[in-house]
Amino acid sequence: MHRASGMLLFLMLPALLWVLQQSFASELQYAQITHNFQHWLFKVVLIVVAGAFFHHFFAGIRHLAMDVHWMTSLQKARFSSRVVLGLVGVSVVIFAWCIW
């Protein structure tokens, strides 16, 4: 999942940078993009990208902890993976609530 979320973020980066560049182009473009943010499909895509970001962030911290030999036993690794999934779920719900 960590690699898949990283790949999704990498593939979505040009589109996100294009939207950012368009929003800086003019006031009219900014108004159009903020209007597009109100569409449900755009919000769903944004929630998916945010979910990939949150998973990549929290799983990356977990991998760094495992690199310094924390949580290397099977029981601790399973627990930390559940913690990561829980943190991702809570983060996505909070993010979705904020933009909806």
C-alpha positions in Angstrom: 0.0 0.0 0.0 2.9 2.4 0.7 4.3 2.0 -2.8 0.8 2.2 -4.4 0.0 5.4 -2.5 3.4 6.8 -3.5 2.8 5.9 -7.2 -0.7 7.5 -7.1 0.7 10.7 -5.6 3.5 10.7 -8.2 1.0 10.3 -11.1 -1.4 12.9 -9.7 1.4 15.5 -9.2 1.3 17.0 -12.7 -2.5 17.4 -12.5 -2.3 19.0 -9.1 0.5 21.3 -10.2 -1.5 22.3 -13.3 -4.6 23.2 -11.1 -2.3 25.3 -8.9 -0.7 27.0 -11.9 -4.2 27.8 -13.3 -5.4 29.2 -10.0 -2.4 31.6 -10.0 -2.9 32.7 -13.7 -5.7 35.2 -13.2 -8.7 36.1 -11.0 -11.1 34.5 -13.5 -9.2 31.2 -13.5 -9.1 31.3 -9.7 -12.9 31.8 -9.5 -13.4 29.0 -12.0 -11.3 26.6 -10.1 -13.0 27.4 -6.8 -16.3 26.9 -8.5 -15.1 23.5 -9.8 -14.2 22.6 -6.2 -17.9 22.5 -5.4 -18.5 19.6 -7.8 -18.9 16.3 -6.0 -16.6 14.4 -8.4 -13.8 16.9 -7.9 -14.2 16.5 -4.1 -14.1 12.7 -4.4 -10.9 12.9 -6.4 -9.4 15.3 -3.8 -10.4 12.9 -1.0 -8.7 10.0 -2.8 -5.5 11.9 -3.3 -5.6 13.1 0.3 -6.1 9.5 1.4 -3.1 8.4 -0.6 -1.1 11.2 1.0 -2.1 10.4 4.5 -1.4 6.7 4.0 2.0 7.4 2.4 2.8 9.8 5.3 1.8 7.5 8.2 3.2 4.3 6.6 6.4 6.1 5.9 6.7 7.0 9.5 6.1 3.3 10.3 8.8 2.2 7.9 11.2 4.6 9.4 10.5 3.2 12.8 11.1 -0.3 11.5 14.4 0.9 10.0 15.6 1.7 13.5 14.4 -1.7 14.7 11.3 -0.6 16.5 8.2 -2.8 16.0 10.0 -5.6 14.2 8.2 -8.5 15.8 5.2 -9.9 14.0 2.8 -8.8 16.8 4.1 -5.3 17.0 4.2 -5.0 13.2 0.5 -6.0 12.9 -0.4 -3.6 15.6 1.5 -0.7 13.9 -0.2 -1.5 10.6 -3.6 -1.3 12.3 -2.6 2.0 13.9 -1.6 3.3 10.5 -4.9 2.3 8.9 -6.8 3.8 11.8 -4.9 7.1 11.5 -5.5 7.2 7.8 -9.2 6.5 8.3 -9.6 9.3 10.9 -7.5 11.7 8.8 -9.6 11.0 5.6 -12.9 11.4 7.5 -11.7 14.8 9.0 -10.5 16.0 5.6 -13.7 14.9 3.9 -15.8 16.6 6.6 -13.7 19.8 6.1 -14.1 20.1 2.4 -17.7 18.9 2.1 
